[in-house]
Amino acid sequence: MLHDLNAAVGASGFTLSGGFHPDSRDDLPLLPDGRKTATVVLVGSIGPDMWRHFQAERPNEADPLDRWTAQRLGQVAEAFGALAVFPFQRPFQPFQRWLRRAAPCHVSPLRILIHPEYGLWHAIRGALLFADALELPQPQHAPSPCKTCLAHPCMMACPVNAFSARGLDAALCAAHLASAEGGPCMSHGCLARRACPVGGAYQHHPEQAAFHMAALLDLHKGAERLVDAPPI
C-alpha cells in the first residue's frame, strides 16, 4: 500500500514523510463516511523536486501552489480512499507536531523543523487520513544536527537579527524584506536558512526561493511576531 501511495504522490514530485496511528489525544476530523481516522500519512516535498512539477502545471489564479497541491493530493486521496487535509485549510491541524511524531525532525534555532539529512529544505504539504490501520515502517530516530553545530551560523546570518530564542520577529523581517537591503533574501531565499550547513544539496532553486519569499512577505505583513511558523 505505502509503496503504491509513494509512487502516486511521487508522480507530482511529492514524497511520503512518515505516518502514525492516532490515539485518544488526537482531535482529528471524521472521515466523510463518519468513521474515525486510524492512520495519518504525511506528504511532503524535499528540495526542488515538487517545484519542477508545479511549474509545468502552474494554474493562473490566486494561491497557485495551494490550489495545485490540493488538486494533486486530492486526486491521490480519492484513488486510495483517504481524506486529504492541508496546512492552509481550516480547521488548521498540528502538522509540525505530526511531523515530529512521524519523522526524525527537530526544532532548529530558527524554529523551523530540521531533518538530519534534508536540513531545512523539506516541508509538509498535506496529510492523507485513512480509516484503516495501515502497516507503517518503524519510525526513524536520529539526534538533532543542531546539537553538534556549536557555531549556529543560521542565527548569525540574519542581517536584522530577526530570530531569537522567542521566535521570529515577523514585523522586523517584513520590513527588511520590503527594503532594498532585503533583495538577497527575496531573490535567493532567507539568508539565515541558507546558512545552515545541513542538507545543502537540497536547497531551493532561485525562482522557487523567490516565490516562497514573496509568500512569506505577504504572511508577515501586519503580523507582530510569528513563533514556530510552519516551514515553507
Secondary structure, DSSP 8 states (H G I E B T S, - for coil): -HHHHHHHHHTTT-EEEEEE---TT------TTS----EEEEEEEETTHHHHHHHHH--SSSSHHHHHHHHHHHHHHHHHT-EEE-TTSSS---HHHHHHHHSS-EE-TTSSEEBTTTBT-EEEEEEEEESS------------GGGG-SS-HHHHH-TT--EETTEE-HHHHHHHHTSGGGHHHHHH--HHHHT--SSGGG---HHHHHHHHHHHHHHHTT-S-BSS----
